[in-house]
Structures are given as C-alpha cells and as structure tokens.
C-alpha cells in the first residue's frame, strides 16, 4: 500500500472549493458510480454545456476527477485516491473536534470548586450580617 502524503494548503483549498457547490458534488457522485462523458453529464442539468464543463474543470483542478479523451468525447471519472485523501483530511478534522468536545465535556463534568472571589463574597456577606 502506498502511503498518502498530506494535502498541501493549496490542495485543501481546491478540494473544499470544488465540493462547495451542489452541482459539483452531484457530478462527483455520478462519476463515482461510472465513467461518463461531459455531454451526458450536461444533459442531466438545466444549464449550458459550457457551465457544466466549467464545473468539471473545477473538479479536475482539485484532482477529484480525471478526464480523458476517447475520440471526440471527453470522459470523466472520479479519482478514488484523491477522494480517499480528502476523506482522511475530514477524519482528522473530525477527530480534532471530537477531542476538543470531549475535553470540554470533562471540564463541565468536574465538580465546581469555590474560587477566590467566591470566598471573598462569602466573608463580606457574613460580616454584613453580623453587623446588623
């Protein structure tokens, strides 16, 4: 098995940018299922061929899909290696946030200890009550 290198900041930015639009996520989903021509993909959306082609270009720039020529057609398929790398990145973010939430839960579960200001407030209240 080949060890995956971490994504560079530029790669992370391109991946998140590419996945930020529902049309691109749908194109990625469709190309995971099977390789498709850009023309076939374009026929599925209520937008111009050029607009779909631009979405495909963004996904390709993020290396989430691979495009190849077959005759006059351009075929598109998902890139499972980059998808796996993006998934690993998201898993690291998930672990980071889960550990932060666990630490917060631990802090909130600790019994509260009187602070120095609590002791000061109590003693001043006692003196006031004694003086009455």
C-alpha positions as CSV (number, residue, x, y, z in Angstrom):
1,X,0.0,0.0,0.0
2,X,1.3,3.5,-0.9
3,X,1.4,5.9,2.0
4,X,-0.6,9.0,1.3
5,X,1.1,12.3,1.7
6,X,-0.8,15.1,3.4
7,X,-2.6,17.6,1.2
8,X,-1.0,20.9,0.8
9,X,-2.9,24.0,1.8
10,X,-3.5,24.8,-1.9
11,X,-4.9,21.3,-2.5
12,X,-7.1,21.6,0.6
13,X,-8.4,24.9,-0.7
14,X,-9.1,23.5,-4.1
15,X,-10.9,20.4,-2.7
16,X,-13.2,22.5,-0.4
17,X,-13.9,25.0,-3.2
18,X,-14.8,22.1,-5.5
19,X,-17.1,20.5,-3.0
20,X,-18.8,23.8,-2.0
21,X,-21.3,23.6,-4.9
22,X,-24.1,21.0,-5.0
23,X,-23.8,20.6,-8.8
24,X,-20.1,19.6,-8.4
25,X,-20.9,17.2,-5.6
26,X,-23.6,15.7,-7.8
27,X,-21.1,15.4,-10.7
28,X,-18.6,13.7,-8.4
29,X,-21.3,11.3,-7.2
30,X,-22.3,10.4,-10.7
31,X,-18.7,9.8,-11.8
32,X,-18.0,7.6,-8.8
33,X,-20.8,5.3,-10.0
34,X,-19.4,5.1,-13.5
35,X,-17.3,7.0,-16.1
36,X,-19.4,9.4,-18.1
37,X,-19.0,11.8,-21.0
38,X,-19.2,15.5,-20.3
39,X,-22.1,15.6,-22.8
40,X,-24.0,13.0,-20.8
41,X,-23.4,14.9,-17.6
42,X,-24.5,18.2,-19.2
43,X,-27.8,16.6,-20.3
44,X,-28.7,16.0,-16.6
45,X,-28.6,19.6,-15.6
46,X,-30.7,22.7,-16.5
47,X,-27.6,24.7,-17.5
48,X,-25.5,25.1,-20.6
49,X,-22.9,22.6,-21.7
50,X,-20.2,25.3,-21.0
51,X,-21.4,25.7,-17.4
52,X,-21.2,22.0,-16.8
53,X,-17.8,22.0,-18.4
54,X,-16.6,24.7,-16.0
55,X,-17.9,22.6,-13.0
56,X,-16.0,19.6,-14.4
57,X,-12.8,21.8,-14.7
58,X,-13.0,22.9,-11.1
59,X,-13.3,19.2,-10.0
60,X,-10.4,18.3,-12.3
61,X,-8.3,21.2,-10.9
62,X,-8.9,19.7,-7.4
63,X,-7.9,16.3,-8.8
64,X,-11.2,14.9,-7.6
65,X,-12.0,13.7,-11.1
66,X,-9.9,12.6,-14.1
67,X,-10.8,13.5,-17.6
68,X,-9.6,11.6,-20.7
69,X,-10.3,11.8,-24.4
70,X,-11.9,9.0,-26.3
71,X,-12.3,10.1,-29.9
72,X,-14.3,13.3,-29.8
73,X,-15.7,12.7,-26.4
74,X,-14.3,13.7,-23.0
75,X,-14.9,11.0,-20.4
76,X,-14.9,11.8,-16.7
77,X,-14.4,9.5,-13.8
78,X,-13.9,10.1,-10.1
79,X,-10.4,9.9,-8.7
80,X,-10.7,7.5,-5.7
81,X,-7.2,8.3,-4.5
82,X,-7.9,12.0,-4.0
83,X,-11.4,11.2,-2.6
84,X,-9.6,9.0,0.0
85,X,-7.2,11.7,0.8
86,X,-10.0,14.2,1.3
87,X,-11.8,11.7,3.4
88,X,-8.7,11.3,5.6
89,X,-8.4,15.0,6.0
90,X,-12.0,15.3,7.1
91,X,-11.5,12.4,9.5
92,X,-8.6,14.3,11.1
93,X,-10.8,17.4,11.4
94,X,-13.5,15.2,13.0
95,X,-11.0,13.7,15.5
96,X,-9.7,17.1,16.4
97,X,-13.2,18.4,17.1
98,X,-14.3,15.2,19.0
99,X,-11.2,15.5,21.2
100,X,-12.0,19.2,21.9
101,X,-15.6,18.4,22.7
102,X,-14.5,15.6,25.0
103,X,-12.2,17.9,26.9
104,X,-15.0,20.5,27.2
105,X,-17.3,17.7,28.5
106,X,-14.7,16.7,31.0
107,X,-14.3,20.3,32.2
108,X,-18.1,20.8,32.6
109,X,-18.4,17.4,34.4
110,X,-15.8,18.4,37.1
111,X,-17.4,19.5,40.3
112,X,-17.2,23.2,40.7
113,X,-14.6,24.4,43.2
114,X,-15.0,27.7,45.1
115,X,-12.9,30.4,43.6
116,X,-11.1,33.1,45.5
117,X,-13.8,35.6,44.6
118,X,-16.5,33.2,46.0
119,X,-14.6,33.2,49.3
120,X,-14.4,37.0,49.4
121,X,-18.1,37.3,48.6
122,X,-19.0,34.9,51.4
123,X,-16.8,36.6,54.0
124,X,-18.1,40.1,53.2
125,X,-21.7,38.8,53.4
126,X,-21.0,37.3,56.8
127,X,-19.6,40.5,58.2
128,X,-22.5,42.5,57.0
129,X,-25.0,40.1,58.6
130,X,-23.0,40.1,61.9
131,X,-23.0,43.9,62.0
132,X,-26.8,44.1,61.7
